[in-house]
Amino acid sequence: MIAFLSDANPVNLADKASMKLAGGLARLVVAVALCIMAAPLRAVEPETRVLVLIATHPYVPGLLALDNAMREELAKDTTQRFQFFSESLDAQRFAFGDFDQEFRALLAKKYTGLKIDFIVAVTKPALDFANRYGSDLWPGAQILFHSVPNYLLDGLALSERTKGVREGRDIGRTVDLARRLQPGAQRILVLAGVSDYDKDFADEARRVLAARNETAETRYLVGLPQPELVEIIAREPASTIVLYLAQFRDRVGRPYTPREVLRAISAESTAPTLAERPLWREYPLQILSALAVVLLQAALIAWLLLERQRRKRAAEQMGRAQAETGRYRESLAHLVRVHAVGEMSAAIVHEINQPLVAIQNYALAARRRLAGTVDAAKVEDLLDKIGEQASRAGDVLRSLRTMVKKHESETTRIEVGQLVADTLKLVEMESRSANIRFESVISRDLPPIFVDGVQIQQVVLNLIRNAIEAIEEAGIATSLIKIGVSGTAENEIAVSVTDYGPGIGPDDAKHIFEPFYSTKGGGLGVGLSISRAIIEAHGGHISLAPNVDSGCVFQFTLPTSHEGKLTA
């Protein structure tokens, strides 16, 4: 009888479906491993590239079946794209060591600039080649392997990026089966080739048979050319146990595939050809458990992919919502500026009327001088005063135009001290009627920072006008408002507005920056909430603290390193 124990695809074997089940389990584990390990790459890579590195003849039927099954399994996952590449070392049929370096150089040139994510190493020589050169040829690639016997992995140092499906061989059980079918056998022939794979297989058979203390004569036919091997098998009686391992190459260097050698000796043998006992019959619970785990992992992967898509959509919706919120905030801030200018209209009219009346008086005086005795120096002085008053009126109008004009938020290099000084000119128009005096302390040599000047001016104006209104509502006859601009130890610029009014109670202070909350009877409750949004959009912070004497201290900070577009 011939007992077949090769990894190659057998012919005339009993129960091929069982072997397919075992192969299917292996290929499914490899496929799921690829899915699990490839999942983190989906966010950055459009596809996953898989290199199948085969050490045997590329068309060994059994390995072809495994490879096709793996590709079919991965193709079922429509959420991911896999691109496959294949390279064959053909190290079993040829002496690969003779052209190892040439093959490495070829692959280095071939895969230059092409990122490989996974290497599927098929059999031990392919795994050795991947471990030896993988980090140089395909940096960052993870290694998956299969069809490597357990005993060849013992003592082998594998990196954390190397995982695989171990191959179990049981030569002893195969011989036991042959013994039960042929109890009177007096002779065992062990057939193998001389490739590295063949030799490893033959060495394992020697260890197993030596440990069994076989009474039958054991003969090893290693590396015989196929015609000679067929001739010997044809002369053997049917009672002989023929243990065929694998033959990829004979002793004269002629290459084979194990299947063709098996077909040739089976045709000449007078005994039936048998295979090992099906794995699913030997280990039904273990295989079912493994399949259950694999299916659970597949379901988990599918859920994770769906969850990632859901989060991606949620992030996109949040981004759109933030952009929309920013646009609404800009519109509301513009309305608040227009409202503030409207409330200041009386003071604005008075402030513009003063230079206009002065211009008229200076013009009349100049006309009288020109009608009488011309004093050129006096006329020139009157014309200079007309120019100054016109500039004063123009500055007021330009400031007002900037405040009420609707614009897109953009940052420019601004000197905060000068910006605060310009804002004071606007509010001084309103404060004269309230008999409120201003003191400003602006530090020198502060660096210019990138801010939206109109928005920051709106915050300063809002804080100062709030202080003026609080003082007026409290009926304080004369008062003082202090404005400070200075640097901080945290590499920030701090702007503070300190008043000596009635102050804000602790309960109101907790909600003072909330939208539509106001301590004023007719207040809208949006000024301070918009101010906070503006300052936080610039990366700063706004706060309220009680003044030691009386009143409040509002302060906001701006980072000196902030550049670019403001956040929503």
TIFI-267344 format. One record per residue (C-alpha): x, y negated, z negated. Coordinates in steps of 0.001 Angstrom, whole numbers, padded with zeros to 6 digits, always signed. Each point is the difference from the previous one (the first is absolute). Layout:
// TIFI-267344
XYZ ...
END
This chain:
// TIFI-267344
+000000+000000+000000 +001103-003586+000567 -000570-002403-002896 +000045-003584+001291 +001305-002726-002355 +000837-002923+002293 -001247-003611-000033 -000571+000172+003726 -003427+000572+001450 -000598+003774-000023 -001692+002111+002626 -002314+002906-000676 -000139-000929-003707 -002833+000965-002274 -002252-002754-001236 +001343-003030+001896 -002750-002101-001553 +001604+000432-003390 +003332-001266+001263 -001764-002981+001539 -001566-000748-003373 +003410-000024-001648 +001408-002206+002725 -003056-002232-000214 +000550-000510-003728 +003610-000968+000572 -000783-002415+002797 -002843-001541-002010 +002263-000662-002981 +002556-001629+002302 -002722-002110+001606 -001394-001179-003329 +003506-000764-001235 +000475-002207+003062 -003295-001757-000681 +000822-000612-003663 +003537-001217+000639 -001002-002106+003008 -002836-001795-001781 +002208-002822-001473 +001361-000770+003480 -003376-000815+001560 +000053-003586-001189 +003192-000847+001824 +000395+002510+002836 -002410+000337+002968 +000766+003729+000240 +001926+002779-001721 +002802+001601+002008 +000678+003679-000657 +003070+001812+001298 -000343+003801+000163 +003521+001426-000289 +000009+003671+001039 +003045+002178-000540 -001285+002971+001990 -000990+000490+003597 -002609-002732+000591 -002580+002430+001401 -000100+002648-002715 -003760+000758-000016 -000406+000095-003770 +001657-003378-000495 -001881-001452+002951 -003242+001043-001665 +001041-001690-003249 +001045-003163+001830 -003245-000194+001986 -002053+000623-003129 +001817-002796-001860 -000627-002466+002834 -003650+000990+000242 -000436-000444-003755 +001548-003475+000060 -002050-000976+003062 -003179+000484-002049 +000906-003089-002027 -001229-002750+002319 +001050-002749-002430 +003702+000637+000655 +002136+000240+003102 +002804+002531+000291 +002637+000063+002717 +001978+003223+000347 +003527+000634+001234 +001627+003432+000308 +003631+001063+000021 +001270+003593+000159 +003383+001004-001402 -000470+003550+001369 +002519+000922-002681 -001154+003624-000206 +000775+000965+003586 +003173-002065+000365 +002990-000769-002233 -001235-003423-001053 +003158-000793-001953 +001896-000283+003296 -002056-003025+001128 -001319-001355-003299 +001769-003373+000318 -000894-000432+003670 -003661+000621-000783 +000127-002497-002871 +001537-002637+002286 -002714+000627+002595 -002764-000494-002573 +001676-003121-001380 -000043-001562+003453 -003475+001263+000822 -001687-001315-003162 +001802-003330-000291 -002542-002652-000968 -002819+002538-000497 -001183+000411-003597 -000927+003553-000983 -002239+000352-003074 -000001+003793-000478 +002215+002887+001066 -001661+003420+000101 +002899+002463-000251 -000845+003500+001256 +002219+002767-001476 +003174-000337-002046 +002473-001309+002663 -002381-002859+000821 -000293-000826-003716 +003810+000043-000331 +000374-002297+003022 -002637-002413-001361 +001653-000099-003429 +003449-000468+001517 -000746-002694+002586 -003559-001218-000694 +000950-003091-001995 +002327-001154+002802 -002171+000881+002995 -003421-000828-001472 +000500-002158-003120 -002928-000038-002401 -001705+003047+001545 -001522+002580-002328 +000716+003670+000668 -002630+002744+000030 +001010+003599+000671 -001573+003398+000539 +001026+003527+001058 +002937-000064-002439 +000258+003100-002246 -000045-000512-003750 +003368+001615-000605 +001713-002420+002427 -001347-002932-002006 +001325+001262-003329 +002822-002270-001135 -000514-002356+002952 +000053-003673-001088 -003033-001715+001513 -000675-003740-000331 -003261-001437-001302 -000878-000874+003588 +000135+003667+001034 -003026+002233-000514 -001245+003123+001701 -001846+003297+000182 +002118+002878-001227 -000125+003253+001930 -000451+003186-001960 +001424+003257+001365 -000616+003373-001540 +002206+002581+001677 -000527+002386-002902 -003771+000150+000482 +000415+000507+003719 +002218+003024-000672 -002491+001237-002617 -002769-000166+002593 +002120+001900+002505 +000827+002597-002699 -003664+000565-000773 -000807+000484+003656 +003080+002136+000649 +000935+001689-003316 +002303+002516+001670 +002221-002542+001761 +003711+000815-000365 +001415-002915+001924 -000403-003813-000038 +001282-002163+002850 +000349-003723-000673 +000134-002166+003151 +001343-003566+000048 +001990-002424+002151 +003145-002003-000724 -001341-003575-000169 +000161-001694-003404 -003697+000643-000479 +000382+003661+000994 +002948+000459-002359 -001841-001600-002934 -002930+002321+000608 +002273+003041+000229 +001856-000972-003189 -003292-000253-001842 -001027+003440+001276 +003302+001476-001211 -000552-001449-003483 -003559+001282-000219 +000734+003491+001327 +003112+000367-002179 -002051-000840-003080 -002606+002674+000907 +002450+002945-000069 -001460+001337+003220 +000472+003754+000510 -000481-000332+003744 +003000-000691+002222 +000131-003745+000755 +001685-001235+003172 +000383-003621+001083 -000064-000796+003723 +001216-003591+000084 +000601-001977+003180 -000516+002835+002490 -000882-001110+003527 -003624+000675+000792 +000571+002867+002503 +002185+001849-002503 -002451-000641-002808 -002946+001270+002063 +001947+003126+000932 +000698+000834-003675 -003617-000589-001057 -001277+002205+002823 +002022+002949-001376 -001246-000416-003565 -002694+002400-001238 -003398-001330-001045 +000858+000653-003655 +002720-002669-000011 -000848-003299-001664 +001179-002863+002225 +000174-003274-001928 +000215-002781+002587 +001029-003361-001507 +000834-002441+002814 +002464-000295+002869 +000707-003391+001526 +003475+000861+001296 +002005+003191+000554 +003694+000589-000607 +001008-001027+003526 -001783-003348-000369 -003074+000817+002092 -003048-001979-001291 -003448+001522-000630 -003282-000785-001626 -001007+002484-002738 -003251+000636+001803 +001584+001264+003207 +002286+002360-001928 -002959+001301-001995 -002021+000535+003173 +002855+001933+001573 +000591+002380-002921 -003755+000450-000608 -000428+001152+003587 +002600+002762-000452 -000915+001049-003558 -002160+003084-000498 -001318-001364-003303 -002735-002598-000567 +000921-003609-000760 -001168-001380-003352 +000187-003350-001784 +000143-001060-003615 -003144+000041-002143 -002121-003124+000626 +000701-002787-002466 -003648-000812-000550 -000661+003528-001204 +003064-000040-002248 -000612-003418-001591 -003662-000971+000603 -000466-002117-003151 +003265-001852+000426 -000750-000847+003639 -003549-001124-000789 +001318-002151-002852 +002606-001555+002277 -002636-000736+002631 -002249-001579-002650 +002864-002233-001145 +000772-000981+003600 -003647-000844+000702 -000160-002052-003198 +003141-001870+001024 -001444-000611+003459 -003178-001419-001550 +002072-002196-002314 +002040-001302+002935 -003179-000785+001938 -001389-001886-003012 +003239-001951-000423 -000021-001009+003672 -003623-001152-000253 +000803-001897-003206 +002946-001715+001715 -002256-001081+002875 -002603-001293-002478 +002608-002017-001883 +001375-001383+003232 -003474-001212+001016 -000550-001467-003475 +003334-001863+000226 -000959-001416+003398 -003384-001135-001327 +001690-001587-003022 +002389-001870+002276 -002880-001340+002057 -001866-000985-003170 +003046-001829-001360 +000403-001887+003267 -003685-000950-000060 +000312-001092-003627 +002959-002186+000930 -002027-001703+002728 -002897-000623-002390 +002400-001392-002595 +001479-002393+002562 -003479-001212+000981 -001057-000466-003607 +003237-001831-000838 -000670-002333+002922 -003514-000707-001271 +001373-000749-003461 +002507-002472+001465 -002734-001722+001976 -002173-000110-003135 +002853-001528-002015 +000601-002672+002622 -003732-000766-000029 +000040-000483-003757 +002987-002362+000368 -001646-001992+002785 -000566-003136-002103 +003608-000091-001144 +001158+000730+003542 -002052-002897+001408 +001447-002291-002638 +003539+001200+000646 -000295-000534+003756 -001864-003315-000397 +002850-001510-002020 +002671+000202+002752 -002563-001068+002612 -000891-003159-001999 +003714-000641-000559 +000681+000372+003706 -002779-002505+000754 +001371-002543-002513 +003578+000359+001212 -001170-000418+003606 -001893-003216-000829 +003054-001367-001830 +002206+000775+002937 -002450-001701+002373 +000090-003195-002146 +003773+000036-000003 +000096+000336+003746 -002498-002890+000413 +002130-002364-002084 +003685-000232-000568 +001448+003403+000886 +001998+001587-002792 +001423+003043+001768 +001172+001699-003222 -003390-000411-001662 -001863+001280+003075 +002314+003013+000188 -000641+000735-003675 -003775-000139+000585 +000280+002379+002956 +002053+002457-002129 -002715-000048-002654 -002635+000667+002672 +002033+003006+001140 +000357+001345-003560 -003721-000251-000658 -000800+001677+003315 +002385+002840-000876 -001619+000317-003393 -003439+000352+001575 +001391+002424+002589 +001567+002205-002734 -003340+000243-001774 -001827+000942+003201 +002630+002588+000962 -000198+001602-003455 -003769+000141+000215 +000106+001423+003524 +002373+002752-001142 -002254+000869-002921 -003231+000297+001991 +001446+001605+003134 -000656+003757+000274 +003154+001933+000791 +001440+003511+000053 +002165+000868-002974 +003689-000290+000878 +003146-000518-002025 +002609-002703+000537 +002976-001227-002004 -001428-002431-002537 +001564-002034-002815 -002514+000535-002793 +001075-003155-001877 -000731-002221+002993 -003283+001833+000632 -001135-000725-003577 +001076-003657+000304 -002066-000396+003194 -003020+001585-001702 +000280-002481-002891 -000456-002864+002470 -003419+001419+000903 -001256+000461-003551 +001347-003363-001197 -002728-001627+002097 -002643+001732-002145 +001790-000364-003355 +000225-003810+000060 -003716-000363-000727 +000266+002459-002897 +002979-001796-001540 +002109+003149+000037 +003754-000227+000154 +002261+002603+001674 +003459+001109-001014 +001921+002308+002322 +003247+001806-000781 +001357+001645+003141 +003319+001808-000242 +002569-000784+002620 +001896+002487+002161 -002868+002511+000133 +000334+002190+003100 -002614-000273+002747 -002255+003046+000164 -002253+001572+002618 -003630-000799-000841 -003183-001237+001643 +000298-003699-000878 -003700-000787+000446 -001056+002833-002325 +002499-000899-002741 -001004-003661+000249 -003627+001113-000405 +000901+001854-003233 +001850-003023-001445 -002817-002343+000994 -002614+002299-001562 +001878+000260-003307 +000544-003778-000275 -003605-000861+000958 -001266+002542-002571 +002070-001802-002645 -001362-003403+001093 -003624+001238-000081 +000481+001610-003441 +001352-003274-001399 -002834-002021+001560 -002725+002381-001258 +001455-000185-003533 -000310-003824+000101 +003687-000577-000763 +000788-003656+000810 +003675+000401+000846 +001986+003119+000435 +003096+001588+001482 +000601+002866+002418 +003468+001482+000291 +001173+001833+003105 +003205+002065-000121 +001986+001824+002680 +002985+002085-001130 +001908+003232+000575 -000280+003083-002225 +002391+002726-001110 -001991+002479+002137 +001095-001728+003237 -003360-001750+000346 -001261-003560+000325 -002562-000950-002662 -002587-002789+000469 -001943-001085-003089 -002902-002403-000539 -000472-001101-003641 -002962-002092-001111 -001057-001471-003359 -003696+000565+000426 -002460+002100-002058 +001581+003321+000968 -001629+003361+000836 -001355+002406-002609 +001369+003551-000379 -003178+001611+001369 +000002-002203+003093 +003744+000520+000474 -000553+003776+000465 -002198-000599+003057 +001333-003298+001322 +001575+001550+003151 -003006+002151+000858 -002068-000925+003084 -003032-002266-000632 +000897-000591-003660 +000162-003652-000995 +000104-002010-003237 -001415-003040+001822 -003724-000480+000269 -000034-000565+003757 +003118+001981+000840 +000052+002614+002772 +002343+002315-001880 +002148+000778+003060 +002934-002436-000296 +002068+001930-002540 -000838+003437+001462 +001191-001188+003411 +003082-001526-001598 +000839+003334-001628 -000498+001850+003319 +002292-002478+001778 +002775+000238-002600 -000163+003815-000188 +000059+000190+003800 +003301-001894-000186 +001328+002561-002495 -000379-002336-002976 -002072-000214-003181 -002346-002610-001487 -000837-000309-003688 -001758-002150-002576 +001300-000895-003475 -001231-002504-002630 +001930-003246-000381 +001639-000399-003432 -001559-003433-000558 -003301+000354+001871 -001145+000988+003446 +001364+002731+002278 +003097+001031+001897 -000565+001633+003382 +003157+001444+001548 +000741+001989+003116 +003258+001497+001250 +001299+000688+003506 +002890+002376+000812 +002894-001667+001771 +000695+003078+002164 -003468+000345+001554 +000032-000173+003809 -002261+001034+002863 -003757+000430+000278 -002011-000224-003213 -001837+003037-001298 -003755+000079-000149 
END
